[in-house]
Amino acid sequence: MPHAPHDLSQDTARLVEIEDGVHAYLQSHSGWCVSNAGVLAGRRSTTLVDCTATERRALGLKAAVAELTPHPVTRVVITHHHGDHHYGASLFTPQATVIAHEEARSANLLDGLNLPVIWPEVQWGAVRPMEPDVTFRDRLTLHLDDRPVELVHYGPAHTTGDLVVWLPDTRVLFAGDLTFSGTTPFVMMGSVTGCIETLEQLAALDPAVVVSGHGPVQDASVIAANLRYLRLVLRLAQEGRAAGLTPLQVAQDADLGEFADLPESERLVANLHRAYHDLAGGVRGERLAIPPVLRDMITCNGGAPLRCLA
């Protein structure tokens, strides 16, 4: 049964100043396809970190940037290949150069405009998949005036092509979907074990501020919370495999403890599918068949379609 139309009048988005020239663009809902962005405003130009999912939301981001600074957006850094973080790039190109990890570019060229297939009821508008102009393998340093902005890839984690944006002088981290703030993490397209390893490296940076791909700005405690959740997923998967249970059976009986009240809890079963793959020695980031995982998530969602508020 389709959901009632989302009341767009209830949506709010706002720029939150983290430090001089560095802002987080936070949207009103966590969860499916409503993502955060970052705005790095320099003396001559502006760099975005991600750029939302729909034409309407990208136009909202564009208006917020125009109110903040007169300097044009010349670079858009994409944290990974999921469309809710990059469809809006089409509203900033060709004036802006799009930068991503090489695996994110490859995955996006393969996926195309896939989110409207899952959520055809959403008003996506005139968006298209990003095709990055610049890619890198391990690390790339940009400059915000005289400040270094480090783009770092740690390996398959949330996806195969995640990057973080790290401002080392002030320890500000834009983590993309390597961290979820106030909502359930999702690693079906990457690796549970890989994400745990990546988060351990991010924790070692000791960031003062973490901007997650979804949800409120936090400090390094958000990394610790995501680590605890993923270690729980891994333990549940180990126990489930040993007992001969399916990921769905494990998810339906799981005690999530401190994470029981997180929104989008149906993501647990998708994460378990990936954890089973990891534990069986599967290749990190190898593509899993989406339809059966999606069916399991719908089952865990009480039989209701996954609600997208983009």
C-alpha positions as a Python dict, from the first residue, in 0.01 Angstrom:
ca = {
    (1, 'M'): (0, 0, 0),
    (2, 'P'): (158, 336, -100),
    (3, 'H'): (231, 597, 161),
    (4, 'A'): (40, 923, 177),
    (5, 'P'): (229, 1209, 9),
    (6, 'H'): (494, 1363, 228),
    (7, 'D'): (401, 1710, 355),
    (8, 'L'): (686, 1916, 212),
    (9, 'S'): (576, 2222, 411),
    (10, 'Q'): (704, 2050, 727),
    (11, 'D'): (1058, 2018, 588),
    (12, 'T'): (1330, 2244, 717),
    (13, 'A'): (1698, 2260, 632),
    (14, 'R'): (1960, 2483, 786),
    (15, 'L'): (2324, 2574, 774),
    (16, 'V'): (2507, 2518, 1101),
    (17, 'E'): (2838, 2700, 1142),
    (18, 'I'): (3110, 2470, 1269),
    (19, 'E'): (3390, 2721, 1237),
    (20, 'D'): (3478, 3018, 1019),
    (21, 'G'): (3404, 2920, 660),
    (22, 'V'): (3292, 2565, 746),
    (23, 'H'): (2923, 2478, 768),
    (24, 'A'): (2709, 2167, 784),
    (25, 'Y'): (2385, 2172, 585),
    (26, 'L'): (2142, 1968, 795),
    (27, 'Q'): (1804, 1851, 669),
    (28, 'S'): (1498, 1790, 882),
    (29, 'H'): (1476, 1413, 868),
    (30, 'S'): (1724, 1133, 906),
    (31, 'G'): (1675, 808, 724),
    (32, 'W'): (1613, 706, 369),
    (33, 'C'): (1739, 955, 111),
    (34, 'V'): (1745, 1271, 323),
    (35, 'S'): (2114, 1345, 361),
    (36, 'N'): (2339, 1615, 500),
    (37, 'A'): (2593, 1821, 308),
    (38, 'G'): (2891, 2039, 389),
    (39, 'V'): (2977, 2391, 272),
    (40, 'L'): (3339, 2507, 276),
    (41, 'A'): (3338, 2877, 191),
    (42, 'G'): (3672, 3026, 88),
    (43, 'R'): (3786, 3373, -9),
    (44, 'R'): (3744, 3304, -380),
    (45, 'S'): (3529, 2994, -420),
    (46, 'T'): (3309, 2743, -240),
    (47, 'T'): (3340, 2365, -207),
    (48, 'L'): (3044, 2139, -131),
    (49, 'V'): (3059, 1803, 41),
    (50, 'D'): (2765, 1610, -111),
    (51, 'C'): (2462, 1785, -255),
    (52, 'T'): (2130, 1613, -164),
    (53, 'A'): (1896, 1382, -355),
    (54, 'T'): (1627, 1576, -539),
    (55, 'E'): (1603, 1889, -750),
    (56, 'R'): (1394, 2063, -484),
    (57, 'R'): (1642, 1986, -208),
    (58, 'A'): (1943, 2079, -422),
    (59, 'L'): (1781, 2413, -503),
    (60, 'G'): (1735, 2468, -130),
    (61, 'L'): (2104, 2399, -74),
    (62, 'K'): (2195, 2628, -361),
    (63, 'A'): (1988, 2911, -211),
    (64, 'A'): (2145, 2862, 132),
    (65, 'V'): (2495, 2877, -17),
    (66, 'A'): (2406, 3195, -208),
    (67, 'E'): (2292, 3360, 115),
    (68, 'L'): (2612, 3253, 291),
    (69, 'T'): (2871, 3358, 36),
    (70, 'P'): (2893, 3541, -298),
    (71, 'H'): (3167, 3309, -419),
    (72, 'P'): (3070, 3038, -668),
    (73, 'V'): (3062, 2665, -604),
    (74, 'T'): (3363, 2542, -799),
    (75, 'R'): (3402, 2192, -647),
    (76, 'V'): (3156, 1925, -535),
    (77, 'V'): (3309, 1640, -334),
    (78, 'I'): (3095, 1325, -333),
    (79, 'T'): (3144, 1098, -31),
    (80, 'H'): (3012, 782, -204),
    (81, 'H'): (2798, 660, -493),
    (82, 'H'): (2450, 654, -336),
    (83, 'G'): (2220, 890, -522),
    (84, 'D'): (2082, 1064, -216),
    (85, 'H'): (2425, 1224, -179),
    (86, 'H'): (2496, 1319, -538),
    (87, 'Y'): (2190, 1352, -762),
    (88, 'G'): (2186, 1721, -675),
    (89, 'A'): (2529, 1768, -835),
    (90, 'S'): (2351, 1823, -1164),
    (91, 'L'): (2230, 2157, -1024),
    (92, 'F'): (2592, 2273, -972),
    (93, 'T'): (2758, 2142, -1288),
    (94, 'P'): (2916, 2213, -1533),
    (95, 'Q'): (3043, 2516, -1338),
    (96, 'A'): (3165, 2292, -1054),
    (97, 'T'): (3420, 2012, -1079),
    (98, 'V'): (3288, 1687, -927),
    (99, 'I'): (3540, 1488, -721),
    (100, 'A'): (3495, 1133, -589),
    (101, 'H'): (3678, 810, -522),
    (102, 'E'): (3741, 602, -835),
    (103, 'E'): (3518, 319, -708),
    (104, 'A'): (3233, 564, -650),
    (105, 'R'): (3254, 674, -1013),
    (106, 'S'): (3255, 315, -1138),
    (107, 'A'): (2961, 217, -917),
    (108, 'N'): (2758, 517, -1021),
    (109, 'L'): (2812, 459, -1390),
    (110, 'L'): (2686, 106, -1334),
    (111, 'D'): (2384, 205, -1123),
    (112, 'G'): (2259, 503, -1320),
    (113, 'L'): (1946, 675, -1186),
    (114, 'N'): (1836, 381, -971),
    (115, 'L'): (1663, 533, -666),
    (116, 'P'): (1347, 631, -861),
    (117, 'V'): (1304, 260, -938),
    (118, 'I'): (1280, 186, -563),
    (119, 'W'): (1080, 499, -476),
    (120, 'P'): (885, 608, -789),
    (121, 'E'): (647, 817, -578),
    (122, 'V'): (922, 1067, -486),
    (123, 'Q'): (939, 1392, -684),
    (124, 'W'): (1303, 1359, -790),
    (125, 'G'): (1287, 1643, -1043),
    (126, 'A'): (1549, 1716, -1310),
    (127, 'V'): (1841, 1526, -1156),
    (128, 'R'): (2087, 1285, -1305),
    (129, 'P'): (2370, 1067, -1176),
    (130, 'M'): (2701, 1239, -1119),
    (131, 'E'): (2998, 1151, -1336),
    (132, 'P'): (3302, 1276, -1145),
    (133, 'D'): (3558, 1481, -1335),
    (134, 'V'): (3835, 1397, -1087),
    (135, 'T'): (3891, 1066, -906),
    (136, 'F'): (4161, 932, -679),
    (137, 'R'): (4260, 600, -524),
    (138, 'D'): (4384, 659, -168),
    (139, 'R'): (4423, 1026, -79),
    (140, 'L'): (4385, 1369, -233),
    (141, 'T'): (4451, 1709, -75),
    (142, 'L'): (4244, 2013, -170),
    (143, 'H'): (4301, 2361, -33),
    (144, 'L'): (4051, 2599, 119),
    (145, 'D'): (4256, 2916, 80),
    (146, 'D'): (4560, 2833, 295),
    (147, 'R'): (4399, 2538, 478),
    (148, 'P'): (4444, 2174, 374),
    (149, 'V'): (4130, 1969, 310),
    (150, 'E'): (4219, 1600, 300),
    (151, 'L'): (4007, 1348, 110),
    (152, 'V'): (4085, 997, 233),
    (153, 'H'): (3964, 651, 129),
    (154, 'Y'): (4015, 371, 382),
    (155, 'G'): (3876, 76, 183),
    (156, 'P'): (3533, -88, 140),
    (157, 'A'): (3310, 8, 431),
    (158, 'H'): (2965, 165, 378),
    (159, 'T'): (3031, 117, 5),
    (160, 'T'): (3338, 33, -201),
    (161, 'G'): (3417, 397, -272),
    (162, 'D'): (3371, 596, 49),
    (163, 'L'): (3578, 902, 122),
    (164, 'V'): (3596, 1128, 424),
    (165, 'V'): (3672, 1498, 423),
    (166, 'W'): (3916, 1580, 701),
    (167, 'L'): (4025, 1927, 811),
    (168, 'P'): (4332, 1840, 1017),
    (169, 'D'): (4404, 2186, 1155),
    (170, 'T'): (4073, 2202, 1341),
    (171, 'R'): (3987, 1827, 1352),
    (172, 'V'): (3656, 1856, 1165),
    (173, 'L'): (3544, 1537, 991),
    (174, 'F'): (3278, 1504, 723),
    (175, 'A'): (3225, 1129, 741),
    (176, 'G'): (2955, 1072, 480),
    (177, 'D'): (2767, 752, 554),
    (178, 'L'): (3056, 594, 737),
    (179, 'T'): (2867, 728, 1038),
    (180, 'F'): (2494, 765, 1094),
    (181, 'S'): (2381, 1004, 1367),
    (182, 'G'): (2057, 918, 1545),
    (183, 'T'): (1952, 658, 1289),
    (184, 'T'): (2043, 299, 1204),
    (185, 'P'): (2370, 244, 1014),
    (186, 'F'): (2353, 76, 673),
    (187, 'V'): (2642, -121, 524),
    (188, 'M'): (2475, -366, 287),
    (189, 'M'): (2678, -243, -12),
    (190, 'G'): (3017, -245, 156),
    (191, 'S'): (3145, -459, 441),
    (192, 'V'): (3063, -488, 809),
    (193, 'T'): (3417, -590, 897),
    (194, 'G'): (3559, -328, 662),
    (195, 'C'): (3344, -56, 815),
    (196, 'I'): (3455, -157, 1164),
    (197, 'E'): (3818, -129, 1057),
    (198, 'T'): (3757, 208, 892),
    (199, 'L'): (3575, 348, 1195),
    (200, 'E'): (3861, 240, 1418),
    (201, 'Q'): (4094, 448, 1199),
    (202, 'L'): (3856, 744, 1210),
    (203, 'A'): (3840, 718, 1589),
    (204, 'A'): (4220, 737, 1597),
    (205, 'L'): (4198, 1080, 1429),
    (206, 'D'): (4019, 1201, 1745),
    (207, 'P'): (3791, 1445, 1559),
    (208, 'A'): (3642, 1732, 1754),
    (209, 'V'): (3337, 1753, 1526),
    (210, 'V'): (3180, 1482, 1309),
    (211, 'V'): (2926, 1560, 1037),
    (212, 'S'): (2755, 1234, 947),
    (213, 'G'): (2579, 1165, 620),
    (214, 'H'): (2247, 1165, 807),
    (215, 'G'): (2141, 1317, 1138),
    (216, 'P'): (2274, 1578, 1381),
    (217, 'V'): (2633, 1696, 1414),
    (218, 'Q'): (2814, 1522, 1699),
    (219, 'D'): (3161, 1471, 1840),
    (220, 'A'): (3368, 1153, 1816),
    (221, 'S'): (3111, 967, 2026),
    (222, 'V'): (2911, 905, 1706),
    (223, 'I'): (3200, 695, 1576),
    (224, 'A'): (3200, 489, 1895),
    (225, 'A'): (2824, 437, 1873),
    (226, 'N'): (2845, 316, 1512),
    (227, 'L'): (3126, 81, 1612),
    (228, 'R'): (2918, -68, 1893),
    (229, 'Y'): (2626, -123, 1658),
    (230, 'L'): (2835, -292, 1389),
    (231, 'R'): (3009, -514, 1642),
    (232, 'L'): (2664, -619, 1762),
    (233, 'V'): (2564, -697, 1402),
    (234, 'L'): (2877, -905, 1357),
    (235, 'R'): (2814, -1098, 1678),
    (236, 'L'): (2451, -1164, 1582),
    (237, 'A'): (2567, -1288, 1241),
    (238, 'Q'): (2825, -1520, 1396),
    (239, 'E'): (2566, -1667, 1630),
    (240, 'G'): (2304, -1691, 1356),
    (241, 'R'): (2533, -1873, 1114),
    (242, 'A'): (2639, -2114, 1386),
    (243, 'A'): (2272, -2191, 1459),
    (244, 'G'): (2182, -2232, 1091),
    (245, 'L'): (1948, -1932, 1091),
    (246, 'T'): (1880, -1694, 803),
    (247, 'P'): (1954, -1321, 837),
    (248, 'L'): (1580, -1258, 852),
    (249, 'Q'): (1532, -1505, 1138),
    (250, 'V'): (1818, -1346, 1329),
    (251, 'A'): (1684, -994, 1271),
    (252, 'Q'): (1333, -1083, 1384),
    (253, 'D'): (1458, -1225, 1716),
    (254, 'A'): (1745, -983, 1782),
    (255, 'D'): (1777, -784, 2101),
    (256, 'L'): (1919, -451, 1985),
    (257, 'G'): (1970, -313, 2334),
    (258, 'E'): (2073, 52, 2322),
    (259, 'F'): (1990, 64, 1949),
    (260, 'A'): (1635, -67, 1974),
    (261, 'D'): (1473, 272, 1928),
    (262, 'L'): (1679, 394, 1632),
    (263, 'P'): (1474, 483, 1322),
    (264, 'E'): (1506, 261, 1012),
    (265, 'S'): (1567, -46, 1228),
    (266, 'E'): (1480, -263, 925),
    (267, 'R'): (1834, -198, 805),
    (268, 'L'): (1949, -460, 1054),
    (269, 'V'): (1854, -746, 823),
    (270, 'A'): (2041, -588, 530),
    (271, 'N'): (2346, -547, 750),
    (272, 'L'): (2317, -911, 853),
    (273, 'H'): (2310, -1022, 489),
    (274, 'R'): (2639, -837, 441),
    (275, 'A'): (2785, -974, 764),
    (276, 'Y'): (2698, -1330, 656),
    (277, 'H'): (2880, -1259, 328),
    (278, 'D'): (3183, -1125, 514),
    (279, 'L'): (3195, -1421, 750),
    (280, 'A'): (3172, -1666, 459),
    (281, 'G'): (3489, -1513, 314),
    (282, 'G'): (3311, -1310, 47),
    (283, 'V'): (3478, -1020, -129),
    (284, 'R'): (3424, -691, 51),
    (285, 'G'): (3185, -476, -144),
    (286, 'E'): (3084, -757, -381),
    (287, 'R'): (2734, -683, -502),
    (288, 'L'): (2455, -872, -330),
    (289, 'A'): (2120, -933, -498),
    (290, 'I'): (1904, -639, -387),
    (291, 'P'): (1547, -778, -430),
    (292, 'P'): (1569, -1050, -160),
    (293, 'V'): (1735, -810, 84),
    (294, 'L'): (1472, -547, 10),
    (295, 'R'): (1197, -803, 71),
    (296, 'D'): (1352, -892, 407),
    (297, 'M'): (1368, -523, 504),
    (298, 'I'): (1001, -480, 415),
    (299, 'T'): (918, -784, 629),
    (300, 'C'): (1113, -631, 919),
    (301, 'N'): (925, -305, 856),
    (302, 'G'): (596, -479, 935),
    (303, 'G'): (525, -548, 569),
    (304, 'A'): (517, -177, 483),
    (305, 'P'): (728, -24, 203),
    (306, 'L'): (1040, 160, 315),
    (307, 'R'): (944, 523, 358),
    (308, 'C'): (1151, 770, 159),
    (309, 'L'): (1109, 1135, 260),
    (310, 'A'): (1325, 1287, -13),
}
